[in-house]
């Protein structure tokens, strides 16, 4: 036994610990041991090395795979997560894991400091200690334990870090599964709420951060002079929300300066020190001249949708300022729950209800939070800063959601919840903007400018080291309903008109081809910019660019983009376009489309009749076929079961809360995985719409849709059922690809033409991959986008789903009608 740091006795686990609530080719969907349920491991953190007795904070970490530095484990400016002053810390994690094979697993703990690990079958009181290591210094501990497929096991882990820097990783392997960090058993993502006044997601604990900008005192719609951060320089009013729902409870109001407060809408009552003042708080009441801070409570009793606007009169920024000089640093902390008399603490960034909701997911897509649709940010100076008075900033020329909220708060939300992020790059964003964004995620920022290296005490911390970043270029750039569609068309045409553009490398001359190519080209460029900041090792592991297209390759949005990247940037058409060619999966981690599912007949009289009419089949199968062919993961950016869509009647939308939705939503989620999907992101977090998972607000989380999510998240991932199970034969009609006709035929004539197939391997073994090509030497075989041979290939395939591409390499090409995969010795 290693010694040092702490004693072995100190490291022994408390068995009463509460689990809490709630040569061989790889593969784009390689064998997975499954993993942790319900969105991750519950982690508790505390300063000092005496163990976790009174945790400073708790979150559900998506995985235990950390490298810590002087900034500490927190990663946010919220008081309990601000850990830069910690010189050491203790942490513990609990969770439940599920394996998909019945065999002995090897658990591997890679650590820099004292660590222990224990396991027990769920429901048992008897823990088995796997690792007890009190040493310091980089090392690896392993221990074996026999697991039964489909059975749940409790995991408990303790860690004691004795300095500011350290690392910890928990992984496993088995005779049939290669080593991997323990990830989510069933990875599920959620699309975030938007940052709007009264938005039902209630993202921020401080409602000012979602309020409209300050207006004139007598008219909130009129302009008032403000400073660089948006705080008023004169008497002013602030429209908090126009139709907020379930906003009742007690709010804590604080600001720098003194003022008379007026509740213009009469929604609530002010009080200080237990004395109620009704809808008007007189000037100076609650003001502390020594700190220049006014503090009061504002109690709202009405839970029904209503507007709220506060006025600030007789304002003085400081005790010596002139009357009418404004206020700064206004905070209005929402109640912990509707009707609660306890507000969030001043300084808290995010609402407790929203963080609780997010905890059960693996990742968050921030498309609405970033106001992606219609976002016109070009330069870094165009973005919203975390120090701005409000994060909701409507601006002419932008979409209805304004400019979107700050990147720093996005990072803080991910760090506080332990979730991966899916970000959307503004359609006009410059290379400098993208580079600065990559730096902010890697190193944090001072609130204005990203750091370019690690900081011991960053003003706004970077993304925690265990979290992944999925990167998408804008949102649905193919969708003619969104402004970014026309923006992309104009940008593509301007690039071609300027001359020497790769978009028209083959003199195609068609703008609709250029626009599709440009989406792929821009996410490739974004990938390269992130690689320059994060380095090669982070690409496709932590940094994961994705190319999303119209559902099922509609309008050739997948084919044109993927073929362009392969032909031009990989020289796959036989012409040396670039000096340093790279395959598509060098630039991209994943690809895919939306995966919405709805009843076939929605206008029937009863819920039972609507649900009995069946569901449409999402295009995930086609999306997965395209992704697999290029060695990519099939990523569904948004979707899920819904009734009514964007234009449904009130009675149709109401069906989304019918108990029968539990079965319908479960079927839709299962279908995504059965059809070959890797990770679905569900739309949307909250709202009284066809899409809201929490409905009508984030406070109502026990909905049929959420019940389906929790049930799926607590079990092993549904198996892929669409790919051909090797050994097998697949006719060319069941493929994706690009041939000389533009569609899949039995001829691949031009150099670079290809057909893509998907196969599934249950047990690792030797296989022969061939076709009936008339000219076998014309056919290059790529498995998971790796060239392995010409004509015929024999080798070992790991278990899981594999993409096989047959690509023409000779002038004149060949014909073929099928792919043949046979068992080999």
N, C-alpha and C positions, 0 to 999 in steps of 0.2 A: 504494500500500500504506500502510495506517495504521501508525504507529509509536508506541512508548511502552510502558511496563511491562516487556516483555521484547523481545529482538531477534527479527527474523523467522527467523534461523537457529535460535534456541532453540525456536521453535514448530514447525519442520519435524518431521514424524512420523518415528519410527523404523520403517522398513518391515519390520523383523523382529519387530515386536510380536506376542506370542502372543495368539491369540484365546481361549484358555481352553477349558474343558469346556462340554461340554455345551449478485325476481320469480319466481325459481325456488323452488319449494317444496322444503324439506329432507325428511328421512325419518327414521322411527324406526330404520331399518336402512339408513342412507345409504351410498352407494358408498364402499368402504373400500379403500385402497391395500394392505391387509394390513399387514405390519409386521415386528417383531422376533420371532425364534423363541426357543423354550426359556425362556420366562418373563422375558426382558428383556436388558438390557445389563450385562455384567460391569463393575462400577465399582470402581476402586481409588483410595483417598484417602490423602493424606499431608500433614502440616503443612509449611508453607513453600512457596515458589514456584520451587523448583529442579527441579520435575518429580517424577514418581512413580518412585522407585528402591527404596524399602523401605516399601511401603504399611502404614499403621497398621491399616487394615481393608479388607475386600473384601465386596461384596454384589452381587446381581443385581438392578439397578434396573428396575422394570417399565416405566419411561419416563424420558426426560431432559427434565424440565419443572420446574425448581427455582427457588425464591426463597429465598435464604439470609439469615439474620440473625446476630446475635452469638452465638447458641447453636451455630453451626457445622453441618457436614453430617452428624454422626453420629446423634444422636437416641436415645441409650441411656445407662444408667449403667454398662454393661459397660466396663471400662477402655479398650479400644481405640476404642470408639465415643463416649467422653466427650470432646467437642471444643470445649467452651465456652471453653477457654483458647487455642484456635488464633486467632491474629491474621490469618492468611491460610492458603491451602492450595492444593495441586495435586491434580488428579483426572484420571483417564483412563478411557475406556469402550471396550469392544470388544463386538461382537455380529454376528449375521447377520440380514439382512433379506430379505424376499421380496415382490415386487410381483405384482399380479394382472393388470396390463396391460402390453403391450409398447409403450413410448413413452418420451419424454424426461421425466424427473422433475426438478423444481426442489427442491433441498435448501435449507432455510432454517434458519440458526442465529441465534437472538436471544440476545445475551449482554451482560454488563456488564463483562467483563474479557477477557483474552487467550485466544484459542481457535483450534483447528485441527481440521480434519475431512478424512478420506481414505476412499477406497472402492476395493475391488477385487473381481472375481468370485471366489467361493470356490474355492480350489484354485490360484489364480494367485499369483505372487510379486510382481506389478507393481501397486503402489499408484498411484492417481490422487489428488493433493491437490485437494480441493474448496475449502477455506477455510483461509487463514492470515492471522490478524488479531491483531496485537500490541497493539492500542489498549485503552484503558479508557474506560468510559462506555457507556450504553445504546445499542445499535445492532443492525442486522440485516445479515447477510451471506447471499448466495444464490449457488448454483452449480448447473449442470445436468449431468445424467448420464443416458445412455440405458440403461434397464433392460429385461430380457426377462422376460415373465410366467413365474412358476414357478421361475425361476432364483435361486439364493442368492448374496448379495453380503456380503462382510465390511465392517464399518464400524469405524473407529478414530477416537477423538476425544480431544483433550487440552484441559484448561482450567486456567488459572492465576488464582486470585482473590487480589487484592492487599489486600483489607481484610476486615472481618468480614461485610459485607453484599454481596450480589451476586445474579445471576440467570443462568439458562441454559436454553434451550429448543431442542430439535431436532425439526423437522417437515419435511414434504414435500408436494408437490402435483404435478399433471400436467394436461394439457389436459382430461382427463375426470374427474379427481378433485380436489375442493376441498382447500385447505390443511388439514392436520391434524397434530397431534403424532404422532410414530411410536409406535404402540401395539403390543400383542401381535398377531402374525399370527393366532393362534388363542387367544383368551383362555380360560383354564381356571382354575377355582377349586377349592380343597380344603377340606373341613370339618376343623377342628383337632381334635387329641386333647383329651381331658378332663384336668383336673388332679386326679389320684387317686393314692394310694400304689401304686407298682409298675405304673402304667398304661403300656402298651406303646409309647406315643408318646414317652416320655422327654423331655418338653418342657424342663424346667429342668435346667441343669448341676448345680445344688445339689439333691440329693435331699431335703433338709430341707424345701424349698418345696412338695414334694408329699407329705410325711409326714403322719401323723395328728397332732393336737395332743398336747402333752406330757401324760403321765399320771404316776401315782405310781410311785416307784422300784420297789416290790415288786409292782405290778400296773398295767400300762400302760393298762388299761381304767378304772382309778379316777381320780378327779379330783385334780389337784395345783394349788396356788395359783400363779397366774402374774401377771406385770405387764401393763400395758396393751397391750403388743405380743405377748403370749403366751409370753414366756420364763419358765421356772420360778423360783419363789422358794424352792424347797426341792429336796432330792434328787429325781430324776425319771427317767423312762424315755421313750423315743421309739420308737414303732412306725414304722419306715421303709417297710416294705411287708409284705403278708401272703402274697403269692404271686408275687413278682417273678421275671421270666424274663430270662435272659441278663444278670444283674446282676454277673457276675464281673469282676474286675479290681482295680486299686488306687485307693482313694479317699483324698483328702486331707481330714483332719478338723482344723478350727480352731474355737476359741471363746474368748470372753473369760471369764477365770476359771481356776480349777484344779479338777480332779475325778479320781476313779478311774472309768475307763471299763470297762464290762462288756458283752460281746457275749452277750446272754441266750440267743440261739438257736445260738451256737457256729458261726455261718456263716463268720466271718473271723478274721483274726489282726492284732493291733495291732503297730506297730513305730515306733521313733523312732531316727533316726541309724543305721539299718541293724541295730539290735538288735531282735529279735522278742520280744514279750511274750505271745503267744498270745491267748486270748480275754479277758484282763483286763490293762488298762493301769494300773499302780499310780499312786496319787495323786502329782501333782507331776512325773511324767515327761513331758517335752516342754513344761513350763511355763516361760515367760519372765516373771519378776516385773517387769522394766522396762517391758514392753509389756502385761502382764496378758493374754497370749495363750498358750493351749496349742495345740501343733501336733503331729499324729501322722499316720501312715498306717494305713489299714485295708484289708487285702487279702482279697478274697473269691475263692475258687477254684471254687465250685460254680456252674455255669451253669444247672442245672435249677431249675424253679420252687420257691421256698422262702421262708420268712418271715425277716425281720430286725428285731430290736429291740435297741436299745442302752440301757444304764443308766448314769446319772451319779450317783455316790455321793461322800460326803465333800466336797461342793461348796462352793466359795468364790467369790463373784462378783469379789472383788478380793483382793489379798494380805492385806488387813487385815480382810476380812469374816469373819463368824462361819461356822463349819462348818455346812453345811446351808442355805446362802443362795442356792443355785442358780447358773446360768450365763446368759450372754447371747450373742447373735450366733453361734450354732452354724452352721457351714458344713460340709457333707460333699459334696465335689466328686466327681462320678461320673467313671469312666475315660473317655477319649476314645472308646473302642470296647470291646466285650466282650473281656475278657482283657488289655486294655492296662495296662501298668505306668505310664502317664502319665495323671494326672487332669487335668480342666479346671482352669484357673487360678482362684484365689480371686477372686471378683468377677464372673466370667462369669455371665451370666443364663441362657443357653439352651444346650442340648446341640448339639454340632457336627453330629451325625447328623440331628437334627430340622431344623436350619437348612439343611443340604444338601438334604434332602428337599423342603422348601418352596420352594427356589430355582427350581424349574422351573414353578411356578404363577404366575398373575397376581394372585390374591387368596386370602385366607384367611377362611373363615366361622368365627366363634368361638362358635357356639351351645353346644357342650359345654364349652368352656373357661369360659364364663360361667355354666354350670349353669342354663341358661335354663328347662328343664322343672322346674316346681315352685319357681322362684325367687320369693321373697316380699319382696324388697327394696322399700321404699317411699321412704325418705329417704336422702339422701347418707350419713348416718352409719351406715346399714345395710351399706354395701359393705365388701368386703375391701380393706385397705390394702397397699401394697407393702412397708411396714415390718413387717407382721405376721410372726411367726415361721414360720408355714406358710400357704400359699395354699389348702390344703384344709381347710375348716372346716365339718364336718357340724353341722347345727342342726335342732332339732325344728320340724316344719312345712314344712321345705324338702324338695326332692327328694333322691334318693340320691347326687347329685354334690355336695351341700352348697351353699354360698353362691356358688361360682364364684370365680375368681381376680381379681386387681386389674386395673383399667383401665390403670394406668401400665405394668404389665408387658406388657399387650396391645399398647400403643403401641410399646414398646421392641422387641418381637418383629417388628412390621411394619417398623419403621425398620431393624433389623439385617438383615432379609431383603429389603427393598425391595418389599414387597407391599401391595396394597390390602387394606382390612379390611371385613368384613361383620359388623356388630354386631347384637345382639338386646337390645332394651329390655325390662327386667323388666315383667311384666304389671301390677304395682301401682305402678310407679315414678311419683313425683309430677312435676309440671311443674318444680319446683325441681331435682329429681334430673336430669331430662333437660337442663335448662339448664346445670347444673354439668358434666355429661358433655360437652356441646358445647364448653364453655370448656376443659375438660381436653384435648380433642383439638386445639383451636385454639392453646392457649397453654401447656399443661403444668400441673404442680401442684407444691406443696411437700410432697407425700406425704399430705396431709390435705385441703387446700382447693385447688381449681383457681385458677390465676391468671386475671385478667380482661384481661390485655394481654400483649404480648411481653416476655420477660425476657432479659437478657443472659446469665444463668447459671441457668437453671431447674433445680431439684433433680431433677425428672422432666420430660424434654423433651416437647414436643407432637409430633403426627404430622408427619412430614416433608412438605414442601409439594408433592411430586410424587405423593402417594398419595391415592387416592379412599376415600370412606367410604360403604358401602352400609348402610342402616339399616332394620331389620325390627322390627316390634312383636312381641315374644315369639317363639314358634315354634309353628307348627301350632295356632293357637288354636281351629281347627275340630275338632281331634282329641279325641274324648271320652276317650281313654286318658290324656291329660295333665291335670294339675291346673289348668293355666291355662284350660282350656275352661270348667270350672265357675266359675272366678274371673271370667272375662269375662262369663258369663251373669249372675252376681250383680251385677257392676258396671253392666251395661246395665239390668237391671231396677230397680236402685236409682236410677239416673239418671232413668229415665222416671217412677218413682214420685215423685221430687222435684219434677216439674213442668217444663213449658216446655223439654223436651229435644228437640233436633233429631232424635233417633233415632225419635221418633214424630210427626214434623212433619205427616204425612199421616193421623194417627190410625189407623195400621195395626192397632195393638192386638195384635200377635203378637210374643211375646218372641223366637222364633227369627229373626225379621227384625231385631229390635233388636240381638241379639248379633252378627249378621253386619255390620250397619251400624257397630256400635261399633268393630270392628277397623279398618275403613277410616277412621273418624273419628279414632281415636287415632293412627294413623300420620300422618294429616293434621296433627294438633296437634303431634306430634313434629317434623314437617317445619317448621312455623311457628316452633317454639322454636329449632331449629337455624338457621333463616334469621335470626332476631333476633340470634344470636351471630356467624354467619359472613358475613352480608350476602347480597344478591340475587345478586351475581356468582358466588358459590360454589355456588349451588343448581343441581342437575342436572349440574354440571360436576365439582366435587370432592365435594360432599355429595349423596348419591343415595338418598333414601328409596324403599323398595320395599314394595309391597302383595302379599303372597303368600297364595294361596288353596288350597283343596283341589283335587287334581289334575283338570285339565280342567273347572273350574267345577262340580265335583260338589256337589250340594246348594245350587246357586246362590250359592256363596261368592264368586265373582268378580262375577256379575251384580248381586247385591244391593248389594255395597260400592261398585262403580264407578258404578252408577246413582244411588245415594244421594249420592255426592260431586258428581256432575254435576248432579243435579236440585236439590239444596239449596244447595250452596256455589258453584254456577255459575248458579243460577236457570234451569236448562235446561227446567224444566217450565212456564215462563211466569209463575211467581209470584216476586216479589221477596222471597226469604227473607233475603238478606244484602245489605248496602249496597255491598260491594266484591266482586263475584263473580270467581271464577277458575276456569279449566278444570282438569281432573284433573291434567294434566301440569305444572301450576304447583306442585302439591304433591308429585307422585310422579315418579320417574325410571323405575321398572320395575314389573313385575308378573309373576306366574307361579306355578308349582307345582313339586312334585317330579317326577322323571323316571326313576324306577327301571325297569330292564329285567332280565328274567329269562327263562330257558328256558321254553317252554310246558309241557314235561313234564320234571320234575326227578327223578322217582323211577325212571328207567330204569336198566338195569344197568350201562351203560358211559358214560364221558364222551362218546364219539363219538355215542352214541344220544341223550344228553341235548341235546347241542349241535345235532344234526341235526333236533331237534324244532321248531326255530325260536325266535323271540323275540316277546314281546309288544311292541306299539308304544306308546311313552310318549305321554302326553297333551299333549306340547309343542305340537303343531299347534293344538289347541284353545286352549291357554294363550296362544300367540302371536297368535291371532285376536282374543282379548279385549284383549291388551295393545296390539296395533297400532291397534285402533279408537280408543284414547284417547291415541295418540301416545307409548306407553310401550315400553320395551325388554322383551323376553321373557327373564326371569331365572329359571333353575332353581336353587332354593336347595339341594337335595340330590338325589342319585340316582347312577346308574351301573349297570353290569352286576353282578349277583350271583347266586349259586346258594345256596338254602337259607333266605335271609331270617332272620327272628328265631327261627324254630322248626325249622330244618332239622336233619336227622340229621347225625352226624359225617361220614358218607361224602359227603353232599351238600355240606356246607361245605368238605370237602377238595377238591372239584372246583374251587374258586376259585383253586387253585394249579396246575391242569392247564394244560399249554402251549396247549391249545385255547382257553383264555380270551383269549389275545391277539387272536384274530380276533373273538370275541364282544364283548369290551370295545370294540374298534375300531368294530364295527358300531353299538354302542349310542351311542358318542360322536358318530359321524357322523350318526346318526338325530336327535340333539338339534338339530344345526345344519340338517340337511335339512328338518326340520319347522318351522323359523323361529326357533329359539332364539338368543339373543344371547350368553349366557355361562352355562355349566353349572358348578355347584359339586358336586364328587364327594364322596360319603360312603363311607369315612371315611379318615383319615390312616393309621392303623395298628391292627393287632389280628389275632388268630387267629380271625376271625369271617367271615361271608359278605361283609362290607363292607370289611375292611382292605385298603388299597392296598399298604402295606408289611406283610408278613405272615411270621411271627407278631408281630414287633416292628419298630420303626423301623429296626433294624439290617439287616433284609432288604428292600432296596428294589428289587432286580432281579426283580420279579415280573411275570407276564404283564399284569396291570392297569397297572403302571407302564410297562412297555414300550409299551403302547398309548397311554398319555398322552404319553410322550416322542416317539413317532412322529407323533402328531397335532400336538403342539406345535412340531414342526420343519418343518411344512408350511403351505401356505396354508389358510385356513379353508374347510371344506366348504360348498358353495353351498346356499342355501335352495332347496327343490324343491317346496314345497307351494302357494305362492301362485299365483294366476292371472297368467300372463305377458301384460302389456298389449302390444297391444290384445286385449281379451277380454270375454266376457260371463259373469256369475256369477249363477246363480239364487238366490233368497232362502233356499233350503234350506241353502246353503253359507255361512251367516253366523253371527255372534254377535249378541246384541242383547236388548233388552227391549221387548216389545209389551204391549198391553192384556191379553193372556191370560197374561202372565208368561213365555211362550216365543215363539220366533220363528215368526210366521205371515206371511201376505202382507198383513197390515194393520198400520199404525202409526196408532192411533186417538187416544191421549192425547197432549197436548203433552209433548214430551220423549221419547216412544217412538222407538226407533231400530233400525237394522240396521247391523252392522259387517262390512266386507269387507276382504280383503288382496289387494293386487296387487303384482306385481314388474315393475320397469322395467329393461330391459337397457341401453338407450342413452338418455341424456337427450334430451328432445324435447317437442313440444307435443301435448297430448292433450285430448280432450273427455270429461268425466265426466257421465253422465246415467242416467236410469232410465226405466221405463215407467209411472211413477206416474200414476194417474188424475187427480190434482190436483198438477201439478208445483210450483205455488207453495207447497204444504204441505211441500215437502222441502228442508231445509237441508243443504247438502253440507259436510262437514268432512273435510279431508285432513290426516292426522297430527294430528288434533284441532284444526285451525285452520279456522274457518268461511271458506269461499271464495265462497259464492254460494247461490242458491236455484234449484232446478229443474235447471239445466244450468250447467256450468262448463267453460271452456276456458283452458288455461294450460300452463306448462312444469313438468314433473316431472323431478326428478333421478333418476339411476339408483339402484337399491336397492329395498327393500320399503316400501310405503306402506299405511297403514291408511286406509280410506275409510268414513265413517259417514254414513248417510242418516237425518236426524232430523226428526220431525214438529214443525212450529211453529204449526199451525192447529187450532182446535177442530174435531172431527169427523174430522180426519186424512185418510188416503188409503190406497189399496191399491197395491202394486207387487209385481212378481214377479221383477225382475232388475235388476242393475247393468250398465251398458254403458259400456265404456271404449274409445274409438276414437282412432286417430291423427289429429291435426289439422295443418293447415298452419301 
